[in-house]
Amino acid sequence: MYSSWVNVMGSTVIFGADGYIGWPLAIHLGNTRNDKIILVDNLCTRRLVKSVKSDTLVPIKSMKERLAAYGKATGRNNLTFIEADARDPKSVDKVIAKYKPETVVHLAQQRSAPFSMVDQEHVLYTELNNIATNLNIVFSMVRHVPDAHLLKMGSMGEYGTPGIEIAEGDLEVERKGKKAKVMFPRTGQSWYHLSKIFDTYNVAFANRIYDMRATDVMQGVVYGTRIDEITNGALATRFDFDSIWGTVINKYVVQAVLLNKLLIYGKGKQTRGFLSLYDSVNCLTLLHDNPPENGANRVVNQIDEIFDTLQLAEKVQAIGREFGIEAEFEYVENPRVEREEHVYEVEHRILPSLGFRREKKIEDVIREIFQAVIENRKRAATMKKLVYPTVYWRTATQLSVKEFSLPKSIVNMKSK
Ligand SMILES: NC(=O)c1ccc[n+]([C@@H]2O[C@H](COP(=O)([O-])OP(=O)(O)OC[C@H]3O[C@@H](n4cnc5c(N)ncnc54)[C@H](O)[C@@H]3O)[C@@H](O)[C@H]2O)c1
């Protein structure tokens, strides 16, 4: 791994540190940096995934057990966990005022597009949660650490599929003989993506009026089960595979193992940018170590390779055969409303210019996913029916759909 030891003492706060990306990032930064890392999370992803009767396929430990396992594996005690809801301005303020971090990583979001499309209640939950966590972090940073670096996770999905190359940063436009630089258009394709677009505009505004120093990461779809620091089961990160919470490559492997099928949405020509969990953590580490200038808002497109979903299915099918698994393609109605055939080109020069190189080939990471899924095959079999899509973009306009109804404790805006 190129993210070598950096001998500086400082502190980093990670909001959303219990999550799929947050936990590996926390242990990687903790293990390779001398920083004190403050992990903040309200553990809502654990509850929300259970609210659709699913669960992480790879079992995960409580935060207390995770921290003990990290201490044992690394001999370090530089991680501190605080259970707090980032929708609550006072909770966020307390953390930022106390630790005065140099970097704040913001991953604390409801991050499933299908979950945001279930019904009106889920739309409200997603947008209120995501916009509130982002604004609370922005305001606390402006008050207590105005020169600190906000490393915020957006999504490549904010851009949609615009039909031209997606610029990294502003777009130069010319109209009636005059030229201007404008934010690249964002036409996200779910209520979740819309919430991320609001966040992007809110951070850009905070940059304009308070000179907030920020990196806004437009991240592609992440796949994989591990990074080097995950050396045993107690350090595992969550792995979601159902049709609501899983991402495409992770879902395909589970479908292949459980059903000997690969569910292709529509024609399978939807094209996106992908990166492995290793690379997601490495990219965030590089951006953490290389903040933008004071007062700058840097937009980074964080992807590695571009594939359509059929190409990915072919890869998973071929690697499945190495494990004795023969999976057929099953074409299903695309539950999403999206262009199925389109141009997809992305400018991504900032991370390579900072030294980013892919850590593992996609095929090797898919092999690791197969191993993890096969090890947990029995657990997966109990949740088999969750792989078929159940949330359809056009029809999910109900006020509430009984089987997905959220427990009151989850919709309640007050933090516990
Ligand atoms: N996984 C991907 O493929 C992917 C792709 C693009 C962007 N992203 C973005 O990356 C970030 C992390 O995603 P992830 O896949 O690790 O998701 P995740 O759901 O596993 O992690 C998010 C974490 O934030 C926490 N959280 C949410 N709301 C909170 C709140 N109000 N207060 C405190 N904690 C809260 C959750 O409990 C969870 O642990 C998100 O912003 C997501 O939108 C993810």
PDBQT file of the ligand as one rigid body, heavy atoms in Angstrom, charges set to zero:
ROOT
HETATM    1  N1  LIG A 501     -20.941   2.286  -0.954  1.00  0.00    +0.000 N 
HETATM    2  C1  LIG A 501     -20.905   2.884  -2.146  1.00  0.00    +0.000 C 
HETATM    3  O1  LIG A 501     -20.837   2.249  -3.205  1.00  0.00    +0.000 OA
HETATM    4  C2  LIG A 501     -20.952   4.394  -2.218  1.00  0.00    +0.000 A 
HETATM    5  C3  LIG A 501     -20.836   5.002  -3.492  1.00  0.00    +0.000 A 
HETATM    6  C4  LIG A 501     -20.865   6.386  -3.583  1.00  0.00    +0.000 A 
HETATM    7  C5  LIG A 501     -21.000   7.159  -2.455  1.00  0.00    +0.000 A 
HETATM    8  N2  LIG A 501     -21.129   6.548  -1.224  1.00  0.00    +0.000 N 
HETATM    9  C6  LIG A 501     -21.249   7.422  -0.055  1.00  0.00    +0.000 C 
HETATM   10  O2  LIG A 501     -20.253   7.042   0.887  1.00  0.00    +0.000 OA
HETATM   11  C7  LIG A 501     -20.704   7.308   2.207  1.00  0.00    +0.000 C 
HETATM   12  C8  LIG A 501     -20.551   6.048   3.052  1.00  0.00    +0.000 C 
HETATM   13  O3  LIG A 501     -21.292   5.011   2.440  1.00  0.00    +0.000 OA
HETATM   14  P1  LIG A 501     -21.281   3.513   2.960  1.00  0.00    +0.000 P 
HETATM   15  O4  LIG A 501     -21.440   2.651   1.778  1.00  0.00    +0.000 OA
HETATM   16  O5  LIG A 501     -20.150   3.299   3.889  1.00  0.00    +0.000 OA
HETATM   17  O6  LIG A 501     -22.662   3.504   3.747  1.00  0.00    +0.000 OA
HETATM   18  P2  LIG A 501     -23.027   2.968   5.206  1.00  0.00    +0.000 P 
HETATM   19  O7  LIG A 501     -24.514   3.098   5.352  1.00  0.00    +0.000 OA
HETATM   20  O8  LIG A 501     -22.460   1.625   5.415  1.00  0.00    +0.000 OA
HETATM   21  O9  LIG A 501     -22.297   4.013   6.135  1.00  0.00    +0.000 OA
HETATM   22  C9  LIG A 501     -22.865   5.248   6.519  1.00  0.00    +0.000 C 
HETATM   23  C10 LIG A 501     -22.722   5.359   8.022  1.00  0.00    +0.000 C 
HETATM   24  O10 LIG A 501     -23.277   6.612   8.451  1.00  0.00    +0.000 OA
HETATM   25  C11 LIG A 501     -24.045   6.400   9.613  1.00  0.00    +0.000 C 
HETATM   26  N3  LIG A 501     -25.049   7.472   9.691  1.00  0.00    +0.000 N 
HETATM   27  C12 LIG A 501     -26.055   7.753   8.829  1.00  0.00    +0.000 A 
HETATM   28  N4  LIG A 501     -26.797   8.766   9.290  1.00  0.00    +0.000 NA
HETATM   29  C13 LIG A 501     -26.230   9.160  10.459  1.00  0.00    +0.000 A 
HETATM   30  C14 LIG A 501     -26.537  10.142  11.411  1.00  0.00    +0.000 A 
HETATM   31  N5  LIG A 501     -27.631  10.894  11.302  1.00  0.00    +0.000 N 
HETATM   32  N6  LIG A 501     -25.741  10.289  12.480  1.00  0.00    +0.000 NA
HETATM   33  C15 LIG A 501     -24.639   9.496  12.666  1.00  0.00    +0.000 A 
HETATM   34  N7  LIG A 501     -24.314   8.510  11.804  1.00  0.00    +0.000 NA
HETATM   35  C16 LIG A 501     -25.108   8.351  10.716  1.00  0.00    +0.000 A 
HETATM   36  C17 LIG A 501     -24.655   5.016   9.431  1.00  0.00    +0.000 C 
HETATM   37  O11 LIG A 501     -25.056   4.412  10.641  1.00  0.00    +0.000 OA
HETATM   38  C18 LIG A 501     -23.510   4.260   8.754  1.00  0.00    +0.000 C 
HETATM   39  O12 LIG A 501     -22.688   3.605   9.691  1.00  0.00    +0.000 OA
HETATM   40  C19 LIG A 501     -22.141   7.811   2.080  1.00  0.00    +0.000 C 
HETATM   41  O13 LIG A 501     -22.122   9.214   2.067  1.00  0.00    +0.000 OA
HETATM   42  C20 LIG A 501     -22.560   7.312   0.701  1.00  0.00    +0.000 C 
HETATM   43  O14 LIG A 501     -23.561   8.133   0.158  1.00  0.00    +0.000 OA
HETATM   44  C21 LIG A 501     -21.101   5.192  -1.091  1.00  0.00    +0.000 A 
ENDROOT
TORSDOF 0
